[in-house]
Amino acid sequence: MILRNHRESLPSAMMKVGTLARKTGLTVRTLHYYDEIGLLSPAHRSEAGYRLYSAVDVARLQRITSLRHLGFSLEAIRDCLDQPAFSPARVVQLHLAHVKEKIKQQQQQQQRLEVLAAYLRTAGEVPVDKFIQTIQSITMTDQYYTPEQLETLHERAQAIGEERLRRYEAEWQELIDAVRAEMNKGTDPASEAVQQLARRWNDLIEAFTGGDPGIRQSLNTMYKQEGPAKASRGMVDEAVMAYIGQTMKAAT
């Protein structure tokens, strides 16, 4: 569509590329590139041939920006934008969940650092083990998972949603408690009751890893090298892991 007004008088909802770039903080070059690759091609042009962005274009740009922030490639975004699963509302929810998770991680880090700060204020020094615990909590996950695996895990967490993740955490705790109870009773690991618990254990691992053998291997490596208590942040101890291991061996 060509606007024939020589003075380039634009409808209020239309913006030239420079205006849109200035308002959004993106560069003109980025917006031109999005047009070139067919990611965001405004349907309107001025008489002089300038791109004119409508409210619909801006809404599409918001989805693109959110998905980029979530780690999607431009090629993946182009494929996603026309899918119902990536509607404007859904993309906002995915981005919101991502931001909440980042805030949660930062709050946890804040708590660890506040502990260190309290030691420094009151005692003047921090026990070495407190420094080590803080460093381990920051680096342990990055140490055992590749960047691609971390991205996959992040995308799965976004797809699952915060509510279901909380349910998974509760299910894990209930399952661990049930396994520990059978262990304390001296139940044979080969018994059907414990075998059912082992199958549920595997189901929850599958839910976490998405069936990715590489991620499962990384998870196993972390548990072996760090120990169950540290890797699970205190949810599982050596005895429970040994017992469930016997159960899984009995099933083979």
Backbone bond lengths (Angstrom), bond angles and torsions (degrees), N, CA, C in turn:
res aa  C-N    CA-C-N  psi(-1)  N-CA   C-N-CA  omega(-1)  CA-C   N-CA-C  phi
1 M - - - 1.469 - - 1.522 108.63 -
2 I 1.329 118.33 128.93 1.464 123.85 179.64 1.520 109.30 -107.08
3 L 1.343 116.47 129.56 1.455 120.87 175.58 1.532 107.73 -89.64
4 R 1.326 116.89 127.52 1.470 121.14 -170.09 1.518 113.61 -92.89
5 N 1.312 118.92 0.70 1.465 120.06 -179.40 1.529 109.09 -74.16
6 H 1.333 117.43 119.34 1.465 121.35 -174.04 1.534 111.78 -63.34
7 R 1.346 116.60 -28.84 1.460 120.03 -179.42 1.531 111.87 -82.49
8 E 1.277 117.96 6.79 1.453 122.03 178.84 1.531 111.74 58.97
9 S 1.344 117.03 39.81 1.457 120.41 176.02 1.528 108.07 -72.01
10 L 1.323 116.09 119.97 1.468 120.65 -172.95 1.519 111.37 -106.79
11 P 1.339 116.88 146.26 1.464 119.08 169.92 1.516 108.97 -57.05
12 S 1.322 116.77 151.46 1.465 120.81 -174.40 1.514 112.42 -58.50
13 A 1.336 117.97 -28.73 1.459 120.52 -176.62 1.517 112.53 -83.14
14 M 1.345 117.12 -8.26 1.459 120.74 -176.83 1.525 111.08 -94.79
15 M 1.315 115.51 142.15 1.462 121.07 177.23 1.516 110.23 -134.28
16 K 1.318 115.89 141.12 1.446 119.53 171.24 1.527 108.80 -74.00
17 V 1.323 115.45 164.97 1.455 119.95 -175.06 1.525 111.71 -62.02
18 G 1.338 117.41 -38.09 1.462 119.82 179.82 1.518 112.18 -64.15
19 T 1.335 115.64 -40.31 1.460 120.12 179.01 1.520 110.85 -65.09
20 L 1.338 115.96 -45.25 1.458 119.99 179.98 1.528 110.88 -63.13
21 A 1.307 116.18 -40.77 1.465 120.00 178.75 1.527 110.51 -62.18
22 R 1.305 116.87 -44.74 1.455 121.27 -178.77 1.529 111.48 -64.40
23 K 1.310 116.99 -41.72 1.462 121.14 -177.34 1.531 112.41 -71.71
24 T 1.322 117.80 -32.99 1.467 120.96 -174.99 1.524 113.93 -96.25
25 G 1.347 116.75 -16.69 1.445 119.12 -176.44 1.516 113.56 86.23
26 L 1.326 117.46 -0.37 1.456 121.67 174.22 1.532 109.17 -81.35
27 T 1.304 116.31 165.30 1.466 119.38 177.35 1.524 109.84 -93.99
28 V 1.322 115.01 155.06 1.463 119.98 174.44 1.516 109.98 -59.81
29 R 1.310 115.88 -39.03 1.463 120.32 179.63 1.521 111.49 -59.53
30 T 1.341 116.64 -41.30 1.469 120.40 178.52 1.518 110.85 -62.70
31 L 1.310 116.95 -45.53 1.468 120.52 -179.48 1.527 110.83 -64.96
32 H 1.314 117.21 -38.40 1.466 119.74 175.93 1.521 110.71 -63.00
33 Y 1.327 116.34 -40.61 1.459 120.54 -179.40 1.528 110.46 -65.74
34 Y 1.330 117.37 -41.57 1.465 120.33 177.30 1.525 110.69 -58.48
35 D 1.320 115.76 -36.90 1.464 120.44 177.57 1.525 110.09 -68.04
36 E 1.315 116.55 -44.54 1.472 120.96 -177.52 1.527 112.29 -60.13
37 I 1.325 117.34 -37.50 1.471 120.18 -177.18 1.524 112.18 -92.76
38 G 1.330 116.73 5.28 1.453 120.33 176.72 1.510 114.79 76.83
39 L 1.331 116.83 18.97 1.456 120.42 -179.75 1.522 111.42 -83.97
40 L 1.313 116.02 -39.75 1.463 121.40 178.46 1.523 107.86 -145.34
41 S 1.310 116.07 93.67 1.465 121.83 -177.76 1.521 109.24 -114.26
42 P 1.327 117.35 101.35 1.468 119.17 -178.02 1.524 111.08 -61.66
43 A 1.319 115.45 139.82 1.468 120.51 -176.82 1.524 112.01 -77.83
44 H 1.320 116.47 -17.66 1.470 119.83 -174.04 1.526 111.48 -104.38
45 R 1.337 114.58 144.33 1.464 121.55 175.42 1.526 108.77 -134.80
46 S 1.322 115.23 147.83 1.461 119.19 175.88 1.528 108.78 -79.14
47 E 1.338 116.14 173.10 1.457 120.84 178.70 1.534 111.30 -59.59
48 A 1.323 114.70 -31.17 1.460 119.78 -179.76 1.528 112.45 -85.12
49 G 1.331 116.22 -0.05 1.459 120.22 176.91 1.513 114.93 91.51
50 Y 1.359 118.24 8.25 1.459 120.41 179.81 1.527 110.49 -75.86
51 R 1.317 115.52 144.20 1.462 120.91 175.75 1.522 109.50 -65.89
52 L 1.334 115.50 137.88 1.458 121.46 177.55 1.525 108.55 -124.93
53 Y 1.321 115.82 122.20 1.461 121.57 -174.15 1.528 110.49 -100.33
54 S 1.332 114.86 127.63 1.456 121.25 179.63 1.531 109.97 -94.16
55 A 1.337 116.03 177.86 1.465 120.99 176.77 1.526 110.69 -61.26
56 V 1.331 116.77 -35.69 1.467 120.74 178.07 1.525 110.26 -64.14
57 D 1.329 116.32 -40.83 1.466 120.46 178.45 1.528 111.11 -64.10
58 V 1.329 115.76 -40.95 1.469 119.78 -179.84 1.533 110.10 -64.86
59 A 1.325 116.83 -40.41 1.469 120.05 177.93 1.526 110.69 -62.07
60 R 1.329 116.07 -40.62 1.469 119.84 178.01 1.540 110.06 -65.56
61 L 1.328 116.33 -38.98 1.456 120.42 179.00 1.528 110.51 -63.35
62 Q 1.318 116.66 -36.10 1.475 118.77 178.18 1.520 110.57 -63.19
63 R 1.328 117.46 -41.63 1.470 120.16 177.54 1.522 111.21 -63.09
64 I 1.319 115.20 -42.70 1.467 119.46 178.65 1.524 110.41 -59.49
65 T 1.331 116.46 -46.10 1.461 121.17 -177.91 1.523 111.29 -64.02
66 S 1.333 117.11 -42.12 1.466 120.39 178.47 1.515 111.49 -63.82
67 L 1.332 116.70 -45.35 1.458 119.83 -179.21 1.521 111.52 -65.82
68 R 1.331 116.80 -35.64 1.467 119.50 174.76 1.524 110.30 -62.71
69 H 1.306 116.16 -41.08 1.461 120.74 178.70 1.522 111.18 -64.10
70 L 1.320 117.17 -29.75 1.464 121.68 178.51 1.516 112.42 -81.91
71 G 1.336 117.08 -2.48 1.455 120.06 175.06 1.512 115.55 99.00
72 F 1.327 118.63 5.95 1.459 121.24 178.85 1.533 109.78 -71.98
73 S 1.318 116.40 142.97 1.456 120.27 173.48 1.528 108.81 -75.36
74 L 1.333 116.21 161.65 1.464 119.38 178.53 1.520 111.20 -62.62
75 E 1.317 116.72 -36.27 1.466 120.20 178.28 1.519 110.73 -64.77
76 A 1.339 116.76 -42.67 1.468 120.58 178.89 1.526 110.41 -65.54
77 I 1.338 116.50 -39.24 1.463 120.01 179.74 1.517 110.51 -62.15
78 R 1.334 117.43 -42.44 1.462 120.56 179.62 1.526 110.71 -59.63
79 D 1.322 116.50 -37.18 1.469 120.35 179.07 1.524 111.76 -73.19
80 C 1.348 115.83 -31.45 1.470 120.03 -174.05 1.524 113.91 -79.99
81 L 1.326 117.31 -32.14 1.456 120.30 -166.94 1.524 113.99 -60.58
82 D 1.318 117.85 -28.37 1.465 120.06 -178.83 1.519 112.62 -95.91
83 Q 1.333 117.15 7.09 1.459 120.87 179.18 1.524 110.30 -93.54
84 P 1.342 117.62 139.37 1.471 120.73 179.94 1.527 112.79 -57.87
85 A 1.336 116.54 -30.90 1.467 120.05 -178.84 1.519 112.52 -66.35
86 F 1.334 117.12 -14.19 1.461 121.13 -179.76 1.526 110.38 -120.32
87 S 1.313 115.37 44.37 1.458 121.32 175.14 1.523 108.66 -64.96
88 P 1.341 118.36 162.39 1.468 119.58 178.50 1.523 113.04 -52.58
89 A 1.337 116.61 -43.51 1.472 119.44 -179.30 1.524 111.25 -64.54
90 R 1.336 116.61 -41.44 1.461 120.70 -178.53 1.529 111.16 -66.36
91 V 1.319 117.14 -41.40 1.462 120.57 179.87 1.529 110.32 -63.73
92 V 1.327 117.04 -41.56 1.463 120.05 177.68 1.526 110.43 -61.74
93 Q 1.342 116.60 -41.51 1.469 119.97 178.85 1.523 111.46 -64.35
94 L 1.329 117.01 -41.31 1.468 120.79 177.81 1.526 110.85 -61.93
95 H 1.324 115.37 -44.55 1.462 119.91 -179.69 1.521 110.43 -66.13
96 L 1.326 116.61 -40.58 1.461 121.05 179.26 1.529 110.85 -62.13
97 A 1.329 116.32 -43.98 1.462 120.25 178.90 1.528 110.80 -62.27
98 H 1.340 115.44 -38.95 1.460 120.43 178.71 1.528 110.64 -63.24
99 V 1.311 116.70 -45.10 1.458 120.71 179.76 1.530 110.43 -63.38
100 K 1.334 116.57 -41.95 1.475 120.00 178.95 1.525 111.20 -61.42
101 E 1.336 116.25 -40.76 1.462 119.96 179.18 1.529 110.16 -64.88
102 K 1.329 116.97 -40.96 1.456 119.98 177.54 1.527 110.97 -62.37
103 I 1.336 115.90 -41.18 1.464 120.15 178.15 1.518 110.22 -62.94
104 K 1.339 116.68 -42.20 1.464 121.13 178.71 1.524 110.76 -60.11
105 Q 1.332 116.59 -44.58 1.459 120.55 179.19 1.526 111.29 -63.57
106 Q 1.325 116.05 -41.00 1.458 119.92 179.65 1.525 111.22 -67.27
107 Q 1.346 116.61 -35.93 1.458 119.99 177.54 1.528 110.79 -65.81
108 Q 1.342 116.64 -39.92 1.457 119.82 177.17 1.524 110.84 -63.25
109 Q 1.340 114.58 -42.70 1.458 118.77 177.53 1.520 110.90 -64.31
110 Q 1.328 116.58 -38.08 1.456 120.95 177.26 1.522 110.73 -59.51
111 Q 1.342 116.85 -43.52 1.461 120.46 -179.83 1.526 111.45 -62.06
112 R 1.343 116.16 -42.48 1.466 118.80 179.27 1.520 111.15 -63.62
113 L 1.325 116.23 -42.54 1.456 120.00 -179.12 1.527 111.44 -69.13
114 E 1.331 117.17 -33.09 1.461 119.92 177.34 1.518 111.16 -65.42
115 V 1.335 116.41 -34.69 1.471 120.17 175.79 1.524 109.90 -62.26
116 L 1.352 115.67 -45.27 1.460 119.59 178.50 1.528 110.63 -62.88
117 A 1.329 116.03 -42.39 1.465 119.93 -179.37 1.523 111.27 -62.65
118 A 1.351 116.32 -38.81 1.462 120.56 179.53 1.525 110.94 -64.43
119 Y 1.318 115.99 -41.64 1.470 119.55 176.56 1.526 110.28 -59.68
120 L 1.322 116.37 -44.91 1.461 120.26 -177.00 1.528 111.57 -66.24
121 R 1.352 116.34 -34.80 1.467 119.74 179.78 1.519 111.39 -70.28
122 T 1.325 116.76 -42.15 1.458 120.31 -171.78 1.519 114.08 -91.63
123 A 1.324 116.23 -40.53 1.463 119.61 -176.04 1.522 112.82 -104.72
124 G 1.306 116.76 -15.84 1.449 119.35 -179.47 1.510 114.19 83.59
125 E 1.308 116.50 -11.88 1.458 120.98 177.47 1.519 109.10 -151.14
126 V 1.315 115.84 162.30 1.459 122.13 -177.30 1.520 108.65 -115.58
127 P 1.349 117.80 132.15 1.459 119.40 175.29 1.522 110.45 -56.83
128 V 1.317 115.65 141.39 1.462 120.50 -177.19 1.516 111.17 -55.54
129 D 1.351 116.95 -38.19 1.466 118.87 -177.06 1.519 111.71 -63.52
130 K 1.354 118.01 -29.43 1.468 120.44 178.13 1.522 110.74 -70.41
131 F 1.340 116.60 -40.73 1.457 119.30 174.97 1.524 110.22 -61.57
132 I 1.321 116.34 -45.09 1.463 120.67 -177.80 1.519 111.04 -62.51
133 Q 1.337 117.25 -42.90 1.474 120.35 179.05 1.523 110.81 -60.63
134 T 1.322 117.03 -41.61 1.462 120.31 -179.78 1.520 111.01 -66.22
135 I 1.332 116.82 -44.28 1.464 120.54 178.91 1.519 110.43 -62.70
136 Q 1.338 116.40 -43.68 1.470 120.29 -179.51 1.521 111.22 -61.64
137 S 1.331 116.64 -41.64 1.468 119.67 -178.17 1.523 111.23 -64.87
138 I 1.346 116.69 -28.74 1.460 120.56 -179.52 1.523 110.92 -79.11
139 T 1.340 115.93 -41.06 1.467 119.53 -168.66 1.517 115.60 -101.02
140 M 1.350 119.05 -15.94 1.458 120.04 -169.73 1.521 112.93 -60.98
141 T 1.314 116.86 -46.56 1.460 119.21 -178.11 1.516 111.72 -63.94
142 D 1.339 116.74 -44.46 1.468 120.40 179.48 1.520 111.75 -63.38
143 Q 1.341 116.40 -28.03 1.457 120.85 -176.75 1.522 112.57 -68.90
144 Y 1.329 116.56 -33.78 1.466 119.64 -171.51 1.527 114.20 -103.68
145 Y 1.316 117.76 -17.83 1.461 119.99 179.80 1.522 109.72 -112.07
146 T 1.316 116.34 140.59 1.458 120.85 175.51 1.530 108.85 -72.09
147 P 1.348 118.21 159.54 1.474 119.68 176.67 1.528 112.29 -55.27
148 E 1.341 116.48 -37.17 1.467 119.59 179.20 1.525 110.81 -66.46
149 Q 1.343 116.78 -39.96 1.458 119.92 178.88 1.519 111.06 -67.27
150 L 1.331 116.84 -40.48 1.465 120.00 177.45 1.521 110.83 -61.98
151 E 1.337 116.59 -39.42 1.456 120.07 178.08 1.526 110.87 -65.36
152 T 1.349 116.28 -41.31 1.461 120.50 177.51 1.525 111.07 -61.70
153 L 1.326 116.16 -44.89 1.467 120.31 179.10 1.525 110.46 -62.90
154 H 1.327 115.72 -39.66 1.463 119.23 178.91 1.532 110.94 -64.27
155 E 1.330 116.36 -44.31 1.463 119.76 179.75 1.525 110.76 -63.54
156 R 1.342 117.58 -38.21 1.460 120.67 178.02 1.521 110.32 -64.47
157 A 1.326 115.88 -41.43 1.463 119.10 179.31 1.527 110.80 -62.25
158 Q 1.341 116.46 -40.12 1.458 119.69 178.35 1.523 111.23 -65.39
159 A 1.341 116.01 -40.89 1.463 120.23 -178.97 1.522 111.48 -68.22
160 I 1.331 116.18 -38.17 1.468 120.60 -178.82 1.515 110.95 -69.81
161 G 1.319 116.00 -42.15 1.458 119.84 179.53 1.521 112.01 94.53
162 E 1.323 114.74 152.80 1.464 121.34 -174.41 1.529 112.39 -62.50
163 E 1.335 117.24 -39.76 1.465 120.33 -177.32 1.528 111.26 -64.28
164 R 1.337 116.75 -45.92 1.459 119.70 179.42 1.523 111.43 -67.39
165 L 1.325 117.91 -34.04 1.459 120.46 176.72 1.521 110.76 -62.33
166 R 1.312 116.73 -41.28 1.472 119.73 177.16 1.524 110.71 -64.15
167 R 1.343 116.56 -37.19 1.465 118.89 177.63 1.520 110.65 -65.53
168 Y 1.343 116.47 -40.71 1.470 120.11 177.66 1.529 110.54 -59.94
169 E 1.322 116.75 -43.16 1.460 120.21 179.55 1.522 110.75 -61.26
170 A 1.333 116.08 -42.50 1.473 119.85 178.63 1.525 110.75 -65.81
171 E 1.343 117.02 -39.40 1.460 120.43 178.72 1.526 110.90 -64.68
172 W 1.321 116.69 -39.48 1.464 120.22 177.24 1.513 110.81 -60.08
173 Q 1.324 116.66 -46.38 1.466 119.84 -178.51 1.523 110.84 -63.25
174 E 1.339 116.94 -42.71 1.465 120.43 178.61 1.526 111.01 -62.99
175 L 1.326 116.06 -41.06 1.464 120.65 -179.07 1.525 110.63 -66.42
176 I 1.316 117.35 -45.31 1.465 120.97 179.30 1.523 110.39 -60.97
177 D 1.319 116.21 -42.25 1.473 119.78 178.06 1.523 111.16 -62.37
178 A 1.339 116.59 -38.83 1.469 120.73 -179.90 1.527 110.79 -67.20
179 V 1.344 116.01 -41.87 1.471 119.76 178.35 1.521 110.21 -64.26
180 R 1.325 116.87 -43.34 1.465 120.45 179.48 1.526 110.65 -62.29
181 A 1.335 116.99 -39.07 1.469 120.29 179.75 1.529 110.85 -62.97
182 E 1.348 117.48 -43.28 1.470 120.73 178.37 1.530 110.44 -65.39
183 M 1.318 116.77 -39.36 1.463 121.08 178.59 1.529 110.07 -62.34
184 N 1.330 116.79 -45.22 1.464 120.78 -178.99 1.525 111.91 -66.01
185 K 1.337 116.74 -28.80 1.472 120.57 177.02 1.523 112.02 -78.30
186 G 1.319 116.54 -12.04 1.451 120.74 -178.18 1.519 113.49 79.93
187 T 1.317 117.27 24.38 1.462 121.25 -179.76 1.523 110.23 -65.18
188 D 1.315 116.25 136.69 1.466 121.81 178.74 1.535 109.03 -60.04
189 P 1.348 118.32 125.92 1.472 119.99 179.04 1.522 113.51 -57.54
190 A 1.333 117.47 -22.77 1.464 120.55 179.89 1.518 112.98 -84.39
191 S 1.324 118.09 -5.48 1.466 120.73 -178.60 1.518 111.10 -65.24
192 E 1.320 115.80 154.89 1.468 120.29 -177.86 1.518 111.46 -63.50
193 A 1.331 117.20 -36.31 1.467 120.05 -179.20 1.531 111.27 -60.40
194 V 1.340 116.54 -43.42 1.461 119.99 -179.08 1.528 110.46 -77.28
195 Q 1.346 116.62 -31.77 1.461 119.90 176.74 1.532 110.85 -61.51
196 Q 1.310 116.30 -38.19 1.465 119.92 176.87 1.527 111.00 -62.80
197 L 1.329 115.78 -40.48 1.468 119.57 177.45 1.529 110.62 -64.13
198 A 1.328 116.54 -38.34 1.466 120.69 178.82 1.522 111.09 -65.04
199 R 1.336 116.47 -39.32 1.467 119.38 178.22 1.527 110.39 -64.61
200 R 1.328 116.01 -39.04 1.465 119.28 177.64 1.526 110.13 -66.35
201 W 1.330 116.67 -36.44 1.467 122.15 177.62 1.525 110.02 -58.77
202 N 1.335 114.70 -47.73 1.465 119.41 178.72 1.523 112.15 -63.89
203 D 1.340 116.18 -37.85 1.470 120.31 179.14 1.531 110.67 -60.73
204 L 1.332 116.78 -42.07 1.458 120.02 -178.59 1.534 111.07 -70.58
205 I 1.321 116.96 -34.97 1.465 119.32 175.10 1.528 109.93 -64.73
206 E 1.333 116.01 -41.36 1.473 119.75 177.18 1.520 110.89 -60.29
207 A 1.340 115.87 -40.06 1.466 119.86 179.75 1.524 110.35 -63.69
208 F 1.334 116.47 -37.71 1.458 120.37 -179.86 1.523 111.88 -71.71
209 T 1.333 116.36 -46.00 1.470 120.85 -174.73 1.513 113.33 -85.64
210 G 1.334 117.50 -14.17 1.455 120.12 -176.01 1.518 112.04 67.25
211 G 1.330 116.70 21.62 1.461 119.99 -179.27 1.518 113.95 76.82
212 D 1.337 117.42 9.68 1.458 121.65 -179.31 1.528 109.10 -80.10
213 P 1.337 118.60 114.38 1.470 120.11 -176.83 1.521 112.83 -64.56
214 G 1.331 117.55 -31.74 1.455 120.43 178.65 1.516 111.96 -65.84
215 I 1.342 116.42 -43.30 1.456 120.54 178.90 1.525 109.91 -66.01
216 R 1.333 116.79 -39.27 1.468 119.74 178.64 1.530 110.21 -63.36
217 Q 1.325 117.00 -40.81 1.456 120.30 179.00 1.525 110.75 -64.15
218 S 1.327 116.65 -41.30 1.467 120.52 178.04 1.522 110.50 -62.74
219 L 1.328 116.37 -40.37 1.459 121.23 177.70 1.528 110.36 -61.93
220 N 1.338 116.49 -45.65 1.463 120.74 179.75 1.530 111.08 -62.55
221 T 1.326 115.92 -41.35 1.460 120.30 179.87 1.522 110.77 -62.48
222 M 1.325 116.89 -42.73 1.462 120.30 179.11 1.521 110.76 -61.53
223 Y 1.339 117.11 -42.84 1.464 120.33 -179.95 1.525 111.23 -65.46
224 K 1.333 117.10 -38.68 1.460 120.37 -179.19 1.520 111.58 -68.90
225 Q 1.326 116.75 -43.60 1.457 119.96 -174.01 1.526 112.89 -82.89
226 E 1.317 117.35 -33.72 1.459 120.18 -178.26 1.522 112.22 -92.93
227 G 1.344 115.75 -22.55 1.455 119.18 -173.90 1.509 110.20 91.55
228 P 1.348 117.43 144.99 1.474 120.40 -175.83 1.517 114.13 -57.52
229 A 1.341 117.44 -41.50 1.466 119.58 -175.00 1.519 111.22 -62.26
230 K 1.348 116.31 -46.11 1.460 119.59 -178.12 1.531 110.89 -71.71
231 A 1.345 116.34 -43.83 1.466 120.01 -177.35 1.518 112.05 -64.04
232 S 1.330 116.80 -33.78 1.476 120.61 -178.25 1.515 112.48 -96.78
233 R 1.342 116.32 6.00 1.463 122.16 -177.82 1.530 111.03 55.78
234 G 1.333 114.39 44.25 1.454 120.40 172.53 1.515 116.02 88.40
235 M 1.333 118.91 -0.84 1.465 119.86 -178.29 1.531 112.33 -75.46
236 V 1.341 116.93 -34.84 1.460 121.34 -175.30 1.525 109.07 -124.93
237 D 1.358 116.06 140.54 1.458 119.01 176.04 1.526 110.02 -111.17
238 E 1.326 116.19 176.44 1.460 122.00 -176.77 1.531 111.71 -59.57
239 A 1.326 116.03 -41.26 1.467 119.88 -176.26 1.524 111.89 -63.52
240 V 1.327 116.52 -44.45 1.468 120.70 179.83 1.525 110.14 -64.63
241 M 1.340 117.24 -42.77 1.461 120.07 179.61 1.525 111.33 -63.59
242 A 1.332 116.53 -39.78 1.464 119.53 178.73 1.525 110.66 -65.39
243 Y 1.316 115.82 -39.52 1.462 120.47 -179.07 1.526 111.35 -66.93
244 I 1.332 117.37 -46.10 1.463 119.61 179.91 1.519 109.80 -67.97
245 G 1.336 116.94 -30.47 1.471 120.05 175.54 1.524 111.34 -63.57
246 Q 1.333 116.93 -41.41 1.471 120.89 176.35 1.512 111.17 -62.72
247 T 1.317 115.10 -37.51 1.466 120.25 179.84 1.521 110.56 -64.03
248 M 1.329 116.29 -44.35 1.466 119.65 -178.94 1.515 111.26 -68.95
249 K 1.331 117.51 -34.96 1.467 119.65 176.12 1.530 110.67 -65.35
250 A 1.318 116.75 -37.48 1.459 120.80 -179.56 1.521 111.81 -65.20
251 A 1.341 116.01 -24.71 1.472 120.45 -178.18 1.500 112.36 -80.55
252 T 1.342 118.07 -15.68 1.461 120.89 -176.90 1.510 111.76 -89.39
